[in-house]
Amino acid sequence: MLLLIDYNGENLIADVGFGTMTLTGSMQLKTNVVQKTPHGQYRLLNHSEGDYFLQINIGQEWKTMYRFDLQEQFLPDYEMVNWYVSTYPESRFVTDLIVARADIGCRYTLHNNQFKLNYLKGKTERKVVTTPSELRNLLENEFQLNLSNISGIEKAFEKLTTSEKKGRS
């Protein structure tokens, strides 16, 4: 869900969550202008009449994150898509553990048992999580999740840390 905001007569956009490179601040709805946010440089490009590309600068290269337009969306559209990706048996959001959090100076990502800590200055630390206790510690501390009332979570942690399932984070 991308939000269009009218702030004192100026159009801004805010992204309420699009994976590991989500916006962490608002952007002006202006094309061909590099805009800084707390976690990177972004820009909007005109794709075609009324369509935009949102791009992020990664390692001096512009990468397109997604395309959007300003057509109004309605709650049933979001409900249907969210239901599908959270219930379809082959959806990666059903079969995989995917977690991301932006923090001051860095971004944390976890895909199954693959943990990454991406510093804004360019350095990246990678780690394969090998034990259930290590996975719980990451989720509770780096991702600040409360896992105390989730039944069966230890079995899921065991499966994630002992299987050959690998993820990209």
MDAnalysis code that builds the backbone (N, CA, C; Angstrom):
import MDAnalysis as mda
import numpy as np

u = mda.Universe.empty(507, n_residues=169, atom_resindex=np.repeat(np.arange(169), 3), trajectory=True)
u.add_TopologyAttr("name", ["N", "CA", "C"] * 169)
u.add_TopologyAttr("resid", np.arange(1, 170))
u.add_TopologyAttr("resname", ["MET", "LEU", "LEU", "LEU", "ILE", "ASP", "TYR", "ASN", "GLY", "GLU", "ASN", "LEU", "ILE", "ALA", "ASP", "VAL", "GLY", "PHE", "GLY", "THR", "MET", "THR", "LEU", "THR", "GLY", "SER", "MET", "GLN", "LEU", "LYS", "THR", "ASN", "VAL", "VAL", "GLN", "LYS", "THR", "PRO", "HIS", "GLY", "GLN", "TYR", "ARG", "LEU", "LEU", "ASN", "HIS", "SER", "GLU", "GLY", "ASP", "TYR", "PHE", "LEU", "GLN", "ILE", "ASN", "ILE", "GLY", "GLN", "GLU", "TRP", "LYS", "THR", "MET", "TYR", "ARG", "PHE", "ASP", "LEU", "GLN", "GLU", "GLN", "PHE", "LEU", "PRO", "ASP", "TYR", "GLU", "MET", "VAL", "ASN", "TRP", "TYR", "VAL", "SER", "THR", "TYR", "PRO", "GLU", "SER", "ARG", "PHE", "VAL", "THR", "ASP", "LEU", "ILE", "VAL", "ALA", "ARG", "ALA", "ASP", "ILE", "GLY", "CYS", "ARG", "TYR", "THR", "LEU", "HIS", "ASN", "ASN", "GLN", "PHE", "LYS", "LEU", "ASN", "TYR", "LEU", "LYS", "GLY", "LYS", "THR", "GLU", "ARG", "LYS", "VAL", "VAL", "THR", "THR", "PRO", "SER", "GLU", "LEU", "ARG", "ASN", "LEU", "LEU", "GLU", "ASN", "GLU", "PHE", "GLN", "LEU", "ASN", "LEU", "SER", "ASN", "ILE", "SER", "GLY", "ILE", "GLU", "LYS", "ALA", "PHE", "GLU", "LYS", "LEU", "THR", "THR", "SER", "GLU", "LYS", "LYS", "GLY", "ARG", "SER"])
u.atoms.positions = np.array([
    [0.854, -1.173, 0.000],
    [0.000, 0.000, 0.000],
    [0.896, 1.231, 0.000],
    [0.745, 2.017, -1.007],
    [1.463, 3.271, -1.124],
    [0.459, 4.388, -0.860],
    [0.816, 5.299, 0.022],
    [-0.101, 6.365, 0.399],
    [0.280, 7.671, -0.281],
    [-0.717, 8.376, -0.796],
    [-0.534, 9.717, -1.330],
    [-1.019, 10.683, -0.263],
    [-0.159, 11.621, 0.109],
    [-0.445, 12.534, 1.204],
    [-0.381, 13.965, 0.696],
    [-1.400, 14.735, 0.999],
    [-1.389, 16.165, 0.703],
    [-0.956, 16.858, 1.995],
    [0.271, 17.363, 2.012],
    [0.818, 18.021, 3.189],
    [1.072, 19.483, 2.852],
    [0.222, 20.346, 3.371],
    [0.321, 21.788, 3.109],
    [0.403, 22.088, 1.611],
    [-0.426, 21.377, 0.824],
    [-0.478, 21.626, -0.607],
    [0.588, 20.912, -1.417],
    [1.450, 20.149, -0.775],
    [2.500, 19.408, -1.477],
    [2.148, 17.920, -1.466],
    [2.264, 17.264, -2.620],
    [1.998, 15.828, -2.703],
    [3.228, 15.030, -2.294],
    [3.029, 14.165, -1.311],
    [4.071, 13.259, -0.835],
    [3.571, 11.833, -0.985],
    [4.517, 10.892, -1.045],
    [4.144, 9.476, -0.985],
    [4.825, 8.851, 0.216],
    [4.170, 7.849, 0.773],
    [4.722, 7.074, 1.888],
    [4.398, 5.608, 1.627],
    [5.384, 4.762, 1.787],
    [5.227, 3.328, 1.575],
    [5.148, 2.683, 2.949],
    [4.073, 1.974, 3.220],
    [3.882, 1.401, 4.552],
    [4.472, 0.002, 4.680],
    [5.279, -0.406, 3.727],
    [5.985, -1.671, 3.873],
    [6.127, -2.433, 2.588],
    [7.312, -2.410, 2.006],
    [7.589, -3.175, 0.801],
    [8.944, -3.841, 0.961],
    [9.024, -4.814, 1.849],
    [10.225, -5.612, 1.977],
    [11.430, -4.895, 2.537],
    [12.582, -5.401, 2.167],
    [13.823, -4.976, 2.796],
    [14.271, -3.575, 2.429],
    [13.790, -3.043, 1.330],
    [14.220, -1.712, 0.896],
    [13.101, -0.681, 0.979],
    [12.114, -0.934, 1.814],
    [10.978, -0.019, 1.930],
    [11.426, 1.390, 2.304],
    [10.658, 2.341, 1.867],
    [10.923, 3.730, 2.251],
    [10.809, 3.872, 3.764],
    [11.709, 4.624, 4.347],
    [11.623, 4.889, 5.784],
    [11.356, 6.365, 6.048],
    [10.902, 7.034, 5.029],
    [10.490, 8.427, 5.124],
    [9.633, 8.738, 3.917],
    [8.948, 9.845, 3.966],
    [8.120, 10.219, 2.820],
    [8.999, 10.788, 1.711],
    [8.415, 10.820, 0.504],
    [9.079, 11.403, -0.663],
    [8.120, 12.371, -1.339],
    [8.661, 13.379, -1.957],
    [7.847, 14.263, -2.772],
    [7.440, 13.517, -4.039],
    [6.248, 13.775, -4.495],
    [5.787, 13.167, -5.739],
    [6.330, 14.002, -6.901],
    [7.643, 13.925, -7.070],
    [8.350, 14.639, -8.129],
    [9.252, 13.646, -8.848],
    [9.264, 13.730, -10.167],
    [10.067, 12.797, -10.952],
    [11.447, 13.366, -11.248],
    [12.381, 12.429, -11.493],
    [13.751, 12.741, -11.912],
    [14.517, 13.588, -10.909],
    [14.192, 13.419, -9.630],
    [14.880, 14.136, -8.562],
    [15.338, 13.106, -7.540],
    [16.620, 13.107, -7.204],
    [17.129, 12.207, -6.168],
    [16.657, 12.734, -4.819],
    [16.036, 11.849, -4.031],
    [15.508, 12.239, -2.728],
    [16.106, 11.334, -1.654],
    [16.609, 11.960, -0.611],
    [17.222, 11.202, 0.484],
    [16.174, 10.870, 1.527],
    [16.256, 9.652, 2.053],
    [15.447, 9.209, 3.180],
    [16.425, 8.730, 4.255],
    [15.939, 8.404, 5.441],
    [16.863, 7.921, 6.468],
    [17.654, 6.669, 6.068],
    [17.166, 5.905, 5.070],
    [17.839, 4.662, 4.700],
    [18.180, 4.567, 3.220],
    [18.457, 5.687, 2.587],
    [18.917, 5.600, 1.215],
    [18.398, 6.699, 0.320],
    [18.887, 6.642, -0.917],
    [18.482, 7.589, -1.935],
    [17.486, 6.907, -2.864],
    [16.404, 7.623, -3.158],
    [15.350, 7.111, -4.023],
    [15.042, 8.151, -5.084],
    [14.370, 7.700, -6.136],
    [13.866, 8.629, -7.135],
    [12.628, 8.036, -7.793],
    [11.832, 8.921, -8.363],
    [10.662, 8.519, -9.135],
    [10.928, 8.840, -10.597],
    [10.567, 7.923, -11.458],
    [10.649, 8.139, -12.898],
    [9.264, 7.987, -13.484],
    [8.970, 8.804, -14.505],
    [7.728, 8.603, -15.258],
    [7.914, 7.366, -16.124],
    [6.959, 6.461, -16.042],
    [7.013, 5.278, -16.906],
    [6.203, 5.537, -18.161],
    [4.999, 5.899, -17.973],
    [4.122, 6.281, -19.074],
    [3.097, 7.235, -18.487],
    [2.146, 7.626, -19.261],
    [1.181, 8.607, -18.786],
    [0.507, 8.145, -17.489],
    [0.852, 8.799, -16.387],
    [0.225, 8.480, -15.118],
    [0.887, 7.382, -14.309],
    [1.875, 6.703, -14.852],
    [2.569, 5.634, -14.140],
    [3.955, 6.102, -13.696],
    [4.397, 5.574, -12.564],
    [5.701, 5.922, -12.004],
    [6.486, 4.655, -11.690],
    [7.809, 4.765, -11.736],
    [8.712, 3.753, -11.206],
    [9.346, 4.332, -9.947],
    [9.353, 3.561, -8.854],
    [10.107, 3.947, -7.664],
    [11.422, 3.197, -7.724],
    [12.532, 3.938, -7.666],
    [13.854, 3.332, -7.744],
    [14.672, 3.671, -6.497],
    [15.589, 2.756, -6.168],
    [16.531, 2.959, -5.068],
    [17.943, 2.887, -5.627],
    [18.838, 3.680, -5.046],
    [20.238, 3.662, -5.441],
    [20.973, 2.660, -4.554],
    [21.438, 1.589, -5.169],
    [22.193, 0.556, -4.454],
    [23.553, 0.416, -5.123],
    [24.596, 0.750, -4.393],
    [25.947, 0.619, -4.937],
    [26.154, 1.402, -6.218],
    [25.677, 2.620, -6.272],
    [25.796, 3.510, -7.422],
    [25.007, 3.041, -8.647],
    [24.048, 2.137, -8.425],
    [23.190, 1.670, -9.511],
    [21.734, 1.850, -9.101],
    [20.928, 2.391, -10.007],
    [19.513, 2.581, -9.740],
    [18.762, 1.306, -10.067],
    [17.981, 0.806, -9.083],
    [17.190, -0.409, -9.268],
    [15.719, -0.089, -9.033],
    [14.895, -0.562, -9.949],
    [13.467, -0.335, -9.825],
    [12.884, -1.277, -8.791],
    [12.148, -0.709, -7.836],
    [11.481, -1.505, -6.808],
    [10.095, -1.921, -7.273],
    [9.329, -0.963, -7.793],
    [8.002, -1.276, -8.304],
    [7.463, -0.119, -9.130],
    [6.367, -0.408, -9.790],
    [5.657, 0.563, -10.618],
    [4.315, 0.854, -9.955],
    [3.864, 2.103, -10.021],
    [2.569, 2.446, -9.443],
    [1.928, 3.581, -10.231],
    [0.637, 3.770, -9.985],
    [-0.078, 4.924, -10.523],
    [-0.860, 5.547, -9.372],
    [-1.595, 6.573, -9.655],
    [-2.320, 7.284, -8.604],
    [-3.804, 6.947, -8.584],
    [-4.161, 5.843, -9.226],
    [-5.560, 5.415, -9.207],
    [-5.928, 4.996, -7.788],
    [-7.085, 5.462, -7.311],
    [-7.531, 5.127, -5.968],
    [-7.748, 3.619, -5.836],
    [-7.304, 3.070, -4.732],
    [-7.490, 1.652, -4.431],
    [-8.494, 1.536, -3.280],
    [-9.141, 0.376, -3.183],
    [-10.183, 0.188, -2.181],
    [-9.854, -1.003, -1.289],
    [-10.357, -0.988, -0.068],
    [-10.049, -2.014, 0.915],
    [-10.272, -3.439, 0.395],
    [-11.354, -3.742, -0.316],
    [-11.515, -5.122, -0.808],
    [-10.359, -5.598, -1.705],
    [-9.739, -4.686, -2.442],
    [-8.594, -5.061, -3.271],
    [-7.429, -5.529, -2.395],
    [-7.163, -4.824, -1.319],
    [-6.087, -5.207, -0.405],
    [-6.430, -6.500, 0.330],
    [-7.670, -6.623, 0.747],
    [-8.083, -7.826, 1.475],
    [-7.900, -9.075, 0.622],
    [-8.293, -9.018, -0.640],
    [-8.171, -10.174, -1.520],
    [-6.708, -10.554, -1.732],
    [-5.870, -9.580, -2.038],
    [-4.453, -9.869, -2.271],
    [-3.795, -10.392, -0.998],
    [-4.072, -9.765, 0.135],
    [-3.474, -10.219, 1.390],
    [-3.940, -11.617, 1.761],
    [-5.211, -11.908, 1.539],
    [-5.709, -13.250, 1.812],
    [-4.975, -14.266, 0.945],
    [-4.826, -13.963, -0.321],
    [-4.170, -14.895, -1.252],
    [-2.721, -15.171, -0.845],
    [-1.924, -14.122, -0.638],
    [-0.505, -14.351, -0.336],
    [-0.297, -14.966, 1.045],
    [-1.288, -14.851, 1.929],
    [-1.125, -15.429, 3.265],
    [-1.770, -16.806, 3.411],
    [-2.463, -17.288, 2.384],
    [-3.099, -18.606, 2.485],
    [-2.740, -19.563, 1.355],
    [-2.332, -19.072, 0.206],
    [-2.002, -19.950, -0.921],
    [-0.819, -20.842, -0.526],
    [-0.965, -22.162, -0.615],
    [0.065, -23.075, -0.121],
    [1.468, -22.871, -0.711],
    [1.570, -22.343, -1.908],
    [2.886, -22.147, -2.527],
    [3.415, -20.719, -2.384],
    [2.683, -19.874, -1.681],
    [3.139, -18.500, -1.470],
    [4.373, -18.509, -0.574],
    [5.344, -17.709, -0.908],
    [6.561, -17.633, -0.084],
    [6.261, -17.071, 1.304],
    [5.128, -16.376, 1.450],
    [4.753, -15.855, 2.762],
    [4.093, -16.924, 3.631],
    [3.783, -18.071, 3.043],
    [3.262, -19.222, 3.773],
    [4.387, -20.225, 4.033],
    [5.271, -20.405, 3.063],
    [6.295, -21.445, 3.153],
    [7.606, -20.979, 3.784],
    [7.859, -19.680, 3.796],
    [9.145, -19.162, 4.265],
    [8.969, -18.241, 5.468],
    [10.058, -18.083, 6.206],
    [10.133, -17.074, 7.255],
    [10.803, -15.853, 6.642],
    [10.095, -14.742, 6.604],
    [10.617, -13.515, 5.993],
    [10.386, -12.375, 6.975],
    [11.481, -11.733, 7.401],
    [11.386, -10.652, 8.372],
    [12.355, -9.541, 7.957],
    [11.928, -8.296, 8.084],
    [12.791, -7.156, 7.789],
    [12.475, -6.032, 8.766],
    [13.520, -5.309, 9.154],
    [13.324, -4.144, 10.026],
    [14.419, -3.126, 9.761],
    [14.014, -1.887, 9.585],
    [14.972, -0.791, 9.455],
    [15.248, -0.237, 10.845],
    [16.511, 0.066, 11.109],
    [16.917, 0.646, 12.383],
    [17.836, 1.827, 12.082],
    [18.260, 2.504, 13.094],
    [19.161, 3.643, 12.905],
    [20.486, 3.133, 12.332],
    [20.806, 3.572, 11.139],
    [22.084, 3.225, 10.517],
    [22.156, 1.871, 9.852],
    [21.070, 1.092, 9.868],
    [21.141, -0.250, 9.280],
    [19.751, -0.799, 8.970],
    [19.765, -1.929, 8.287],
    [18.548, -2.706, 8.038],
    [18.863, -4.159, 8.371],
    [17.919, -4.817, 9.050],
    [18.030, -6.241, 9.368],
    [17.117, -7.014, 8.422],
    [17.584, -8.144, 7.910],
    [16.731, -9.022, 7.120],
    [16.986, -10.469, 7.517],
    [15.927, -11.255, 7.454],
    [16.022, -12.682, 7.736],
    [15.110, -13.405, 6.753],
    [15.687, -14.355, 6.024],
    [14.901, -15.205, 5.132],
    [15.254, -16.640, 5.491],
    [14.277, -17.316, 6.101],
    [14.468, -18.653, 6.657],
    [15.612, -18.608, 7.668],
    [16.757, -19.200, 7.360],
    [17.859, -19.174, 8.325],
    [19.027, -18.302, 7.854],
    [18.770, -17.421, 6.900],
    [19.805, -16.534, 6.365],
    [19.594, -15.123, 6.918],
    [20.492, -14.684, 7.787],
    [20.390, -13.374, 8.427],
    [21.389, -12.422, 7.787],
    [20.946, -11.180, 7.537],
    [21.844, -10.134, 7.047],
    [21.629, -8.862, 7.843],
    [22.728, -8.207, 8.123],
    [22.731, -6.883, 8.733],
    [23.410, -5.957, 7.729],
    [22.611, -5.091, 7.103],
    [23.106, -4.162, 6.085],
    [23.290, -2.781, 6.701],
    [24.546, -2.333, 6.775],
    [24.826, -0.995, 7.287],
    [24.668, 0.024, 6.167],
    [24.187, 1.192, 6.493],
    [23.966, 2.219, 5.483],
    [25.258, 2.666, 4.807],
    [26.362, 2.510, 5.466],
    [27.651, 2.911, 4.893],
    [28.176, 1.882, 3.894],
    [27.435, 0.772, 3.692],
    [27.830, -0.177, 2.661],
    [28.254, -1.550, 3.138],
    [28.670, -1.687, 4.370],
    [29.120, -2.983, 4.874],
    [27.907, -3.881, 5.147],
    [28.058, -5.175, 4.845],
    [27.005, -6.147, 5.116],
    [27.590, -7.323, 5.872],
    [26.923, -7.709, 6.955],
    [27.292, -8.909, 7.701],
    [26.266, -9.989, 7.403],
    [26.730, -11.205, 7.112],
    [25.850, -12.324, 6.817],
    [26.098, -13.440, 7.826],
    [25.020, -14.146, 8.143],
    [25.163, -15.241, 9.094],
    [24.086, -16.283, 8.810],
    [24.485, -17.549, 8.853],
    [23.527, -18.647, 8.762],
    [23.151, -19.017, 10.193],
    [21.867, -18.989, 10.478],
    [21.367, -19.308, 11.812],
    [21.251, -20.827, 11.908],
    [21.911, -21.416, 12.909],
    [22.011, -22.880, 12.959],
    [21.282, -23.539, 14.124],
    [20.795, -22.741, 15.080],
    [20.092, -23.355, 16.215],
    [18.766, -22.628, 16.482],
    [17.793, -23.344, 17.020],
    [16.527, -22.703, 17.371],
    [16.685, -21.551, 18.358],
    [17.572, -21.693, 19.329],
    [17.753, -20.617, 20.309],
    [18.356, -19.368, 19.657],
    [19.248, -19.558, 18.709],
    [19.836, -18.430, 17.982],
    [18.767, -17.717, 17.146],
    [17.875, -18.488, 16.535],
    [16.793, -17.903, 15.739],
    [15.838, -17.113, 16.635],
    [15.462, -17.692, 17.770],
    [14.595, -16.983, 18.716],
    [15.250, -15.684, 19.178],
    [16.518, -15.731, 19.504],
    [17.250, -14.556, 19.962],
    [17.237, -13.447, 18.911],
    [17.482, -13.801, 17.650],
    [17.446, -12.812, 16.570],
    [16.066, -12.168, 16.455],
    [15.031, -12.998, 16.436],
    [13.674, -12.486, 16.273],
    [13.246, -11.598, 17.439],
    [13.634, -11.981, 18.641],
    [13.239, -11.194, 19.813],
    [14.072, -9.926, 19.970],
    [15.355, -9.985, 19.649],
    [16.232, -8.841, 19.882],
    [16.366, -7.928, 18.668],
    [16.904, -8.418, 17.568],
    [17.106, -7.560, 16.403],
    [15.783, -7.145, 15.749],
    [14.800, -8.057, 15.723],
    [13.529, -7.734, 15.089],
    [12.460, -7.289, 16.090],
    [12.784, -7.342, 17.373],
    [11.929, -6.840, 18.456],
    [10.530, -7.446, 18.445],
    [10.461, -8.766, 18.237],
    [9.188, -9.479, 18.212],
    [8.946, -10.183, 19.539],
    [7.710, -10.167, 19.998],
    [7.306, -10.893, 21.198],
    [6.785, -12.255, 20.747],
    [7.513, -13.306, 21.071],
    [7.163, -14.655, 20.619],
    [6.603, -15.523, 21.738],
    [6.316, -14.943, 22.884],
    [5.977, -15.722, 24.071],
    [4.676, -16.507, 23.958],
    [3.715, -16.076, 23.181],
    [2.416, -16.763, 23.138],
    [2.130, -17.453, 21.806],
    [3.165, -17.874, 21.097],
    [2.969, -18.532, 19.803],
    [3.199, -20.031, 19.988],
    [2.118, -20.787, 19.889],
    [2.244, -22.235, 20.090],
    [2.928, -22.875, 18.892],
    [3.760, -23.871, 19.158],
    [4.445, -24.624, 18.116],
    [5.648, -23.931, 17.510],
    [6.038, -22.799, 18.076],
    [7.119, -22.032, 17.456],
    [8.470, -22.741, 17.554],
    [8.692, -23.463, 18.639],
    [9.979, -24.164, 18.786],
    [10.157, -25.227, 17.704],
    [9.075, -25.919, 17.353],
    [9.128, -26.922, 16.288],
    [9.454, -26.255, 14.949],
    [8.861, -25.106, 14.687],
    [9.142, -24.360, 13.458],
    [10.598, -23.900, 13.433],
    [11.103, -23.416, 14.574],
    [12.502, -22.993, 14.657],
    [13.434, -24.165, 14.368],
    [13.124, -25.316, 14.915],
    [13.937, -26.506, 14.694],
    [13.985, -26.850, 13.205],
    [12.830, -26.811, 12.568],
    [12.757, -27.128, 11.138],
    [13.572, -26.126, 10.307],
    [13.461, -24.856, 10.624],
    [14.176, -23.826, 9.864],
    [15.690, -23.910, 10.014],
    [16.157, -24.305, 11.177],
    [17.599, -24.309, 11.417],
    [18.267, -25.636, 11.069],
    [17.488, -26.684, 10.832],
    [18.101, -27.967, 10.498],
    [17.853, -28.405, 9.060],
    [16.904, -27.758, 8.370],
    [16.599, -28.171, 6.998],
    [17.610, -27.552, 6.038],
    [17.539, -27.991, 4.807],
    [18.398, -27.456, 3.760],
    [17.782, -26.217, 3.120],
    [16.617, -25.804, 3.611],
    [15.929, -24.656, 3.032],
    [16.776, -23.404, 3.240],
    [17.107, -22.753, 2.151],
    [17.910, -21.551, 2.213],
    [17.094, -20.394, 1.669],
    [17.370, -19.234, 2.158],
    [16.643, -18.065, 1.698],
    [17.574, -16.966, 1.279],
    [17.044, -16.045, 0.481],
    [17.784, -14.840, 0.132],
    [17.318, -13.749, 1.075],
    [18.249, -13.080, 1.682],
    [17.860, -11.967, 2.564],
    [18.562, -10.708, 2.151],
])
